[in-house]
Amino acid sequence: MIRTGFATREGTAADNADACTVYRLADGTVGAAVIDGIGHGPYTSATSPLLAETAARVTAHRGALPGILSAGLLVADQGPDGDEADAVAVAALADDAGTRVAWVGDCRAYGWNGTRLTLHTTDQTMARWIEQYGPPVDVTKRYGDWVRVSLHSATVASTREIEVMDPVVILTSDGVHDQIPPGVLEALVRVHADDPQTLASALVAAARPDQGGYRDDATCIVIRNPHTSTPEDTA
């Protein structure tokens, strides 16, 4: 049986703009989605749970890419007052064939094979673009927060996909991976990987404020898929 755990915690802003949903079909197939709302506008905290529910349910039925694109359709228009919500997202389909992930923006998917933690996604931010292709300039936090692709602009071409062979997959909003030191994150995974709910709760609780006292909303889903294994597992 595919086991899951999830947790979310409001940051120091007025409300939680993150959301997550895990949806399970009758045959045990799991669709999961983490949504990280951009900003804290009037619609964001209300819309993020709807985006997560849509992405997770469609992912379970049709796959992670359709899940991301279907959620994007809900916010593809700016709305009558021009202030509709937008978000970044990561979705995962887990079944007896393995785990497939799709994402836009800077939500992430990590994999744990029992000995090492691997980041399987690439942030779609200006900072990452500059590091790969741009001029040799200082990549400041401003560039790190500059998301190049969101649900509002998601297309088949701009939504990234990957198959994750690790038996444990961890989906995070940036309030987790940006506010937990990498060594602490991996240590928590090493200790709690056998219990998805405990791990999800521990990761969200470990997020700490930055030097200015700001702590982002933090959200995490953990999927343990016994049908998936890496070459190291079977060697």
C-alpha positions in Angstrom: 0.0 0.0 0.0 1.2 3.5 -0.8 1.5 5.5 2.4 1.3 9.2 2.7 1.6 12.1 5.1 1.0 15.8 4.8 1.3 19.0 6.9 1.0 22.7 6.5 1.7 25.6 8.8 0.9 29.3 8.5 3.8 31.7 8.4 4.2 35.1 10.0 1.9 36.7 7.4 -1.8 37.2 8.0 -3.0 33.8 6.5 -1.8 30.6 4.9 -1.5 30.9 1.2 -0.2 27.3 0.9 -2.4 24.2 0.5 -2.0 20.5 -0.1 -4.2 17.6 -0.9 -3.7 13.8 -1.2 -6.4 11.9 -3.2 -6.6 8.1 -3.4 -8.4 6.2 -6.0 -10.2 2.9 -5.3 -7.3 0.9 -6.8 -4.8 2.6 -4.4 -3.4 5.1 -6.9 -2.4 8.4 -5.2 -2.6 11.9 -6.6 -0.9 14.5 -4.5 -0.3 18.3 -4.9 1.4 21.1 -3.0 0.3 24.6 -3.8 2.2 27.7 -2.8 0.1 30.8 -3.4 2.0 33.9 -4.7 1.6 36.7 -2.2 -1.3 37.1 0.2 -3.9 38.7 -1.9 -7.6 38.7 -1.2 -8.2 35.5 -3.1 -5.0 33.6 -2.5 -5.7 31.8 0.8 -9.3 31.0 -0.4 -8.2 29.7 -3.8 -5.1 27.7 -2.9 -7.1 24.8 -1.3 -9.3 24.6 -4.5 -6.1 24.5 -6.7 -4.7 21.7 -4.5 -7.9 19.6 -4.6 -8.1 20.0 -8.4 -4.5 19.2 -9.1 -4.5 16.1 -6.8 -7.8 14.7 -8.1 -6.9 15.2 -11.8 -3.4 13.8 -11.2 -4.8 10.6 -9.7 -7.0 10.1 -12.8 -4.9 11.5 -15.6 -1.4 12.2 -14.5 0.7 14.9 -12.9 1.0 17.1 -16.0 -2.8 17.2 -16.5 -3.2 17.9 -12.8 -0.9 21.0 -13.0 -2.6 22.3 -16.2 -6.1 21.7 -14.8 -5.3 23.7 -11.7 -3.8 26.4 -13.9 -7.1 26.8 -15.8 -8.8 27.9 -12.6 -6.5 31.0 -12.4 -5.7 31.5 -16.1 -7.8 34.7 -16.2 -7.0 37.7 -14.0 -10.7 38.0 -12.9 -13.1 41.0 -13.1 -11.0 43.1 -10.8 -7.6 42.0 -12.1 -6.6 40.5 -8.8 -7.2 36.7 -9.2 -4.9 34.4 -7.2 -1.8 32.8 -8.7 0.5 30.1 -7.4 3.3 27.7 -8.0 2.8 24.0 -7.6 4.2 20.4 -7.6 2.1 17.3 -8.2 2.8 13.6 -8.0 1.1 10.4 -9.3 2.1 7.3 -7.3 0.9 3.9 -8.4 2.2 0.4 -8.9 4.3 1.6 -11.9 6.2 4.2 -9.8 6.0 7.9 -9.0 5.8 10.7 -11.6 6.2 14.4 -10.7 5.3 17.6 -12.5 5.9 21.1 -11.3 5.9 24.9 -12.1 7.8 27.5 -10.2 9.9 26.8 -7.1 8.0 24.0 -5.4 10.2 21.0 -5.1 10.3 17.2 -5.1 13.0 15.3 -3.3 13.7 11.5 -3.3 15.1 9.3 -0.5 16.4 5.8 -1.4 17.4 4.9 2.1 20.9 6.3 2.0 20.8 9.6 0.2 18.5 12.6 -0.4 18.2 13.8 -3.9 16.6 17.0 -5.2 14.9 15.9 -8.5 13.4 19.2 -9.5 14.9 22.5 -10.8 13.4 25.8 -9.5 11.9 27.8 -12.3 13.2 31.1 -11.0 15.3 33.9 -12.5 18.1 33.1 -10.1 18.3 29.5 -11.4 18.1 30.8 -15.0 21.0 33.2 -14.4 23.1 30.5 -12.8 22.6 28.3 -15.9 22.5 30.7 -18.8 22.9 34.3 -17.7 25.7 36.7 -17.2 28.0 36.3 -14.2 26.2 38.5 -11.7 25.4 38.2 -8.0 22.3 36.1 -7.7 20.5 37.9 -4.9 17.3 37.0 -3.0 15.4 39.3 -5.4 16.2 36.9 -8.3 15.4 33.9 -6.1 11.9 35.2 -5.5 11.4 36.0 -9.2 9.3 33.0 -10.5 9.4 32.5 -14.2 6.5 30.0 -14.5 3.4 29.8 -12.4 0.0 28.1 -12.6 -1.4 31.2 -14.4 1.1 30.8 -17.2 1.6 27.0 -17.2 1.6 25.2 -20.5 2.6 21.8 -21.7 5.9 23.2 -22.8 6.7 25.1 -19.6 5.5 22.5 -17.1 8.4 20.2 -16.1 8.0 16.5 -15.6 10.2 13.7 -14.2 10.0 10.1 -13.0 11.3 9.6 -9.5 12.7 6.1 -8.8 13.2 6.6 -5.1 10.7 4.8 -2.8 10.1 8.0 -0.7 9.1 11.2 -2.5 8.9 14.5 -0.6 7.0 17.5 -2.1 7.7 20.9 -0.5 6.8 24.5 -0.7 9.7 27.0 -0.4 8.7 27.7 3.2 10.2 24.3 3.9 13.2 24.0 1.7 14.3 27.6 1.9 13.9 27.9 5.7 15.5 24.6 6.8 19.3 24.1 6.3 19.9 21.2 3.8 21.7 19.2 6.4 18.8 19.5 8.9 16.4 18.5 6.2 18.3 15.4 5.2 18.8 14.5 8.9 15.0 14.6 9.5 14.4 12.5 6.4 16.9 9.9 7.6 15.3 9.6 11.0 11.6 9.6 9.9 11.5 8.2 6.4 9.6 5.1 7.4 6.7 7.2 8.8 5.4 9.6 6.2 3.1 11.6 8.5 5.8 12.0 11.2 8.2 13.1 8.6 5.8 15.6 7.0 5.0 17.1 10.4 8.7 17.3 11.4 9.7 19.1 8.2 7.0 21.7 8.6 7.8 22.2 12.2 11.5 22.6 11.5 11.1 25.7 9.3 12.6 28.7 11.1 12.3 32.5 10.6 15.0 34.4 8.6 17.2 37.1 10.1 14.4 39.6 9.7 11.9 37.5 11.6 9.9 36.4 8.5 8.8 32.8 8.3 7.0 31.7 5.2 4.0 29.3 5.0 5.4 25.8 5.1 3.8 22.8 3.4 4.9 19.2 2.8 3.6 15.9 1.4 5.5 12.7 1.9 4.8 9.6 -0.3 6.2 6.2 0.4 5.7 4.0 -2.6 6.7 0.3 -2.2 6.4 -0.3 -5.9 9.4 2.0 -6.6 13.1 1.2 -6.1 16.4 2.7 -7.3 19.3 0.6 -8.7 21.0 1.0 -5.3 18.0 -0.7 -3.6 18.1 -3.8 -5.8 21.9 -4.1 -6.1 
